[in-house]
Amino acid sequence: MRHKVAGWKLGRNTSHRRSLLRNLVTSLIVEERIETTVPKAKALRPLVEKMITLGKRGDLSARRQAGAYLMTKEAVTRLFDTVAPRFGDREGGYLRIIRAGWRKGDGADTAFVELLGSEKLQEEKREKRAVARSKRAEEAKRAMDEAEAQQGVEHPSDHVEGADKTKDDKE
């Protein structure tokens, strides 16, 4: 039994676990919401809270410490410029873990991990995706119509191959 042993091993060796958690922290800061397994989410929580606390300090030393841990410069600037100021007067509890059910392939219990206050950002992303999706569909339809007009071919749904044959022709 692992009485009073802190942390999660996550079935990995030390270096793999460390790089996994660094990548998860970086992704969470950049994206503000990620989906992962519940044990990884629970292992991720104290690390993200430490990074946000560094971001709230805001001095050069804190920026260098965060830069040494996070994987990209974009994550460091985002941490110090947009994420940390949001939690200025809050003391801890910067993220939310929402269980999302089980993964189909291996049955792992999954969860969404999101920073508090990221709801507005998620709505903006959804709207942008919906606009882009409708734009792509409209362009594809227009391109199909133009191609049909150039070839003078009927719409594929109007003509079904083999439908004009009679029963006697098939035999």
QUINORNOR-V242827 format. One record per pair of residues at least 4 apart in sequence whose ideal C-beta (glycine too) atoms are under 8 Angstrom apart, sorted by the first residue. I is the first residue (numbers start at 1). J is the second residue. If there is no record, write none. Layout:
# QUINORNOR-V242827
[[I:J] [I:J]]
This chain:
# QUINORNOR-V242827
[[7:43] [8:39] [8:40] [8:42] [8:43] [9:17] [10:17] [10:20] [10:39] [10:40] [10:43] [12:16] [12:17] [12:20] [13:17] [14:18] [15:19] [16:20] [17:21] [18:22] [19:23] [20:24] [20:40] [21:25] [21:40] [21:43] [21:44] [21:47] [22:26] [22:69] [22:70] [22:71] [23:27] [23:71] [24:28] [24:34] [24:36] [24:40] [24:44] [25:29] [25:44] [25:47] [25:48] [25:51] [25:69] [25:70] [26:30] [26:70] [26:71] [26:72] [26:75] [27:31] [27:34] [28:32] [28:33] [28:34] [28:44] [28:48] [28:95] [28:113] [28:115] [29:48] [29:51] [29:70] [29:75] [29:78] [29:79] [29:83] [29:115] [30:72] [30:74] [30:75] [30:78] [32:83] [32:114] [32:115] [32:118] [32:121] [32:122] [33:112] [33:113] [33:114] [33:115] [33:118] [33:122] [34:112] [34:113] [34:114] [35:100] [35:110] [35:111] [35:112] [35:113] [36:40] [36:41] [36:44] [36:110] [36:111] [36:113] [37:41] [37:103] [37:108] [37:109] [37:110] [37:111] [38:42] [38:97] [38:99] [38:109] [38:110] [38:111] [39:43] [40:44] [41:45] [41:97] [41:111] [41:113] [42:97] [43:47] [44:48] [44:113] [45:49] [45:95] [45:97] [45:113] [46:50] [47:51] [48:52] [48:94] [48:95] [48:115] [49:53] [49:92] [49:93] [49:94] [49:95] [50:54] [51:55] [51:66] [51:69] [51:70] [51:79] [52:56] [52:79] [52:83] [52:84] [52:87] [52:94] [53:57] [54:62] [54:63] [54:65] [54:66] [54:79] [54:84] [55:62] [55:66] [55:79] [55:80] [55:83] [55:84] [55:85] [56:84] [56:87] [56:88] [57:61] [57:62] [58:62] [58:63] [58:80] [58:84] [59:63] [60:64] [61:65] [62:66] [63:67] [63:76] [63:80] [64:68] [65:69] [66:70] [66:76] [66:79] [66:80] [67:73] [67:76] [70:75] [70:76] [70:79] [71:75] [72:76] [73:77] [74:78] [75:79] [76:80] [77:81] [78:82] [78:83] [79:83] [79:84] [80:84] [81:85] [82:86] [83:87] [83:115] [84:88] [86:115] [86:116] [86:117] [87:94] [87:116] [90:94] [93:116] [94:115] [94:116] [95:113] [95:114] [95:115] [95:116] [96:113] [96:114] [96:115] [96:116] [97:111] [97:112] [97:113] [98:111] [98:112] [98:113] [98:114] [99:109] [99:110] [99:111] [100:110] [100:111] [100:112] [101:109] [101:110] [102:107] [102:108] [102:109] [102:110] [103:107] [103:108] [103:109] [103:110] [114:118] [114:122] [118:122] [119:123] [120:124] [121:125] [122:126] [123:127] [124:128] [125:129] [126:130] [127:131] [128:132] [129:133] [130:134] [131:135] [132:136] [133:137] [134:138] [135:139] [136:140] [137:141] [138:142] [139:143] [140:144] [141:145] [142:146] [143:147] [144:148] [145:149] [146:150] [147:151] [148:152] [148:153] [148:154] [148:155] [154:158] [154:159] [155:159] [159:163] [165:169] [165:170] [166:170] [167:171]]
